[in-house]
């Protein structure tokens, strides 16, 4: 009956797999009986010539099911994981052919990776609580915790503010802060999203002089901007200045971000990108400020390139995680 059911063309992969489970149980029982038979004969100390006639091969039920369904061993293995870990509604969708086994497996794998990443993040953040940062890195809103920075003392601000529209006010605060702390001709360099770019530019221009827009190209995985249904492959990097002055050297307005690390923060940027900006707009010994430090990528890069750095992060867990990262990164250099 099981074989007749599985031969029906209109059966989904989900139903075929479930029907195969009945035969799998039978196969497992056969395997156990073989093991018992072998064990009994060994226990009775049969002569070697008798033992050599016993089928002691492993009973590979996954391979048997794969052969029977015409699937690869890998597909059966994926189905095993899905039927073990997926919620009932997902199994129902697979049986209805609304979701494939492959899709469900990818979702489960992604969720497992995210859980593991979050667990590691929390563990590192807990560790960071007890670490005294080796750089000037402060917890809180930059407007408050960096208020003691003297006027006109910062050579360059390099930062990555949040992009969503609900955070748009921080761009006005950044513009005002930069006007106060930057030296004459000092640069404020801010990574930006594209969706709210016109409003971002408007707010940055409230107190600073527009210099240029750089393009940072993303290698590897990118993201879809659902609001406009576009695959985003580059990021604007806005270059503003406290009183426009021409740079004394020439360089290109395009650079590559070789990797997008996201272990520390969802908005974390690659060091390969910021290194270029640090080297082009500052020199060793300069003071760099990051108002939205996140996982401290910019602070670490600046420190390693022999710049003085100061920064702030408003989220406590991210701040503690960044302290742990600073401790590890700078210790290894």
N, C-alpha and C positions, 0 to 999 in steps of 0.2 A: 504493500500500500504506500509506503514511504517513497519507494522508487517511482511508482506511478505518479504520485503527486509532484515530485521534483522534475519529472519529465514534461510537465505542463509549461508551455511557452509563456503563458501570461503571469507566471509566478515571479515576484520580485526577488532580488538577491537576498533581501531580508528574510523572506519566507523560506527560500531555499536553504539558507544558513540554519534557520531554526529546525527545519526538518532534518538536516544533517546532524543536529545535536543528538537526536534519538539514536541514530546509528553510531554516533561517537560514544554514547554510553555503553552500547553493546560492545563496541570495539575495546573500550577500556576494561570491561568485564572479561573479555577474551584474553586481553593482555595479562590481567591479574591471574587468570587460571593458568596461563602458560608459566608465569613466575612461580605459582604454587607447585606446579608439576615439576619444574626444574629444581626447586628447593627440596621437594620430597625425595627426588631421586638422589640429589647430592647427600641428603641426610641419611639415606639408606646405603651410602657408600657403594654405588654401582661401579662396576669396572669402567675404566676410561673409554673403552670402545662403545659402551652403552651411552655414556654421557655425550659422546661426540655426535650422537644421532639426534639429540634434543635441539629444537629450534630456540636458541637463546638470543636471537636478534631482537633489537628494541622494537617496541610496538608503536610506530609513528602514526598516531591517529590524525594529526594535522595533515600529514602528507596524504593519507588515505582520503580524507575529506576533500582536500584540494584536487586530487585526481578524479574523485567522483563528481565534483561540481564543475570540473574544467577550469578551476581557478589556480592562480599561483599560490605557493606556500605563504608568500607575503600577504596576499589578500585575506587568506584565512586567519593569519596572525592578527591582522588589523581588526577583523570582525570579532576575534576573541577579546581583544582589548575593548572594543566598543560595547559588546554585550556585557562586559564586566563593569565598565565605568560610566557608561552613558545613562542619562535619566530615561524613564519609561517613555516619555513623549518623543524622545529622539529615536528610540527603537521603533515606535509606532510609525514615525515618518519614514524610516528606512523601509519598513515592510510595505508602506504605501507607495514606495518609490519616489517620495518627495525629497529625500536626502540620500546621497550615496554613502556607502560604507567608507569610502575614501575621505569624503567631506567630514563625516562625523569623527573619523580618526584624527584628522588634522585639527579639528576643533578641540578634541580632548587633549592632544599633544600640546597645543598652544596654551590651553588652560593650565596644564600641569607645569609648563615652563614658567608661566606667569606667577603661579603659586610659589614655585621654587624661588623665583627671582624676588618676590615680595618677602618671603621668609628670610632670604639672605639679606635683603635690604634692611629689614627690621633688626636683624641680628647685628649688622654693621652699625646701624644707627644707635643701638643700645651700647655698643662698644665705644662709639664716639662721644657718648655723654661724659665719660671720665677722662677724655683726652684734652690736654691743653694745647690749643692750636699753635703751630710754629710760625704762622703768619697772622697778620692783623685781620681777623675774620670775626664778624660780629653778628649776633642773632637779633633780628628785628627789622622794622621798616627802615630802609636806608635814610629816609628823610629825617628820622629821629636819631638812630644810632650812629650816623656819620655826621651829625650836626656839628661836632667839634673839629672837623677838618677845617683848617684855616683858609680864608679866602685866597684865591689865586695860587694855591700850592700844588695842585694836581697837574701832571703833564698830559695825561690821557685817560679818558674813561672808555673802557671796552666792556660792553655788557650785552645781555640778551633778555630784554624785558618780555613779559607775557604778551601773546599776540591777540587773544580773543577780545571782542568788543567790550566785554564787561570790565576789562582792565585798562581801557583806553586812557583813563585819567593819569595813570602812572607816567605816560609819555610827557604830559605837561609838567609833572613834578620833576622828571628827569631833566627836562630842558632848563627849568629854573635852577635846579641844583647844580647842573653843569656850568651855567653862567656864573655862579658864585665861586665854585671851587677851582675851575680851570684857570691855568695861567693864560695870559694874552696869547692868542694863536693856538692854544691847546685844543686837542681834538676830542669830540665825543662820538664814539663809534658804536652803533647799536644794530644788532641783528634784528630783522623785522620779518613778519609774515607779509603776505601780499594782499590778503582779503580786505584788510582795513588800511592799506597803505596810504591812500590820500589823506585820511584823518590823522594817521601817524605823522606824516610829513608836516601837516598843518600845525600840529602841536609841538613838534620838535623845532619848528621855525619861529615859535613864539619868542624865544630868547637867544637863539643861536643862528649862525650863518650856515646855510647849506653849502657843502663843498662838492660832494659827488655821491653816486650810488654804485657800490661794488656788487658784483655777482659772485656768489659762492655756489659752485656746482656740487651736487650731492652724488658721490659714488655709491653704488650698492642700492639698498632698499630705500624707496621714497614713499610718499604718502599721497592719497587722493584727497583733494579739497572738494568735499561733497557739495558745498554751496555753489560751485561753478563746474563741477564734474570734470576736473582737470587733474592730471598727474603732475605733482610739483617736483621738478628736477633741479631748481635753483632757489636760492634765498637772497633777497635784497639785504645788503649791509649798508646802512645809512651813515654817511660821513658828514658830521657837522663840526663847526669850529667856533671858538670864542673870539670873534674878530678875524675876518678872513685874511689869511696870509698864504702866499704861494710856497709850496714845498720846494726844498732845494735839491731834490733828487726825483728821478722819473721811475715809475713802475706801473704795472698793468692793473686794471680794475677788475680782474677776474682771477679767481683761485679755486682750488679743488679741496673739498672736504673728503679726505680719503676713507674715513670710517665714521659711522654714527653710533657712538657708544651711548647706551641708554641704561646702564646699570644703576647710575646714581640718581637720575631724574628724567622724567618724561621729555623734558625740553633740552636735555644735555647736548652740547655741541662737541665736535671733534677738536682735539688739540691741534691736529694738522692744519686746520683752517685758521685758528686764532694765532698760531705761531707766525704766520705770514703777516698778519696785521700788526702784531707786536714789533716785529723786526722792521717793518716799513714806517711805522708812525712813532716809534720811541727808540731810545738808546739805553744801553746799560746804565743803571743808577736812577733812571726816571721813576716817578711815582705813577702807578696805574691803579685806577679804582674800578671796581665792579659792583654796581648797585644791586644787581639781581644775580648773585653768585651761584645759586643753584647747587650743583655738585662740585663747585670750585674749580672747574676746568680752566677758566681764564686765570685764576689766582695761581694755580699750580704751574701753568705754562709761563706766566710772567716771572715767577720765582726762579724757575729753572733757566730762564734766559737772563738772569742777573738784574731784573728790575725789582724795585720795591713795590709791594702790592698791599692793597687794603680793600675789604669787601664786606658785603652784608647779605644775609639771606633771611627771609621773613618766616619760612616754614621750619618749625623746630626739628621735625624728623629729618628733613632734607639737610638742615644745618649740621645735625649730629652725624649724619652719614658722610657729609662732606669733610668734617673734621677727621673722621677715620680714614677717608681717602687721602687727604693731605698728608696724614701721618705715614701712610704706607708709601705713597708716591715719592715723597721727598726723602724718606728713609732709604729708598732703593736707588736713589740717584747719587 
